[in-house]
């Protein structure tokens, strides 16, 4: 979480500094970012915690039933 926050803040601060002190560079950078986002591959599906926990629980139940693990 901290890395994500730092990345977001760094991007925002960097963009603000470019815009304030180097407006011509900021314009070029914004166009490059926009072009990159248009050609980027779609983001993978988000993590579904409930589905993964269900899969884990089913697998654990199978292992318990087979006697491969014991509950404590």
ZIKA-V956097 format. One record per pair of residues at least 12 apart in sequence whose ideal C-beta (glycine too) atoms are under 8 Angstrom apart, sorted by the first residue. I is the first residue (numbers start at 0). J is the second residue. D is the distance in whole Angstrom. If there is no record, write none. Layout:
i: <I	I>
j: <J	J>
d: <D	D>
This chain:
i: <14>
j: <28>
d: <8>
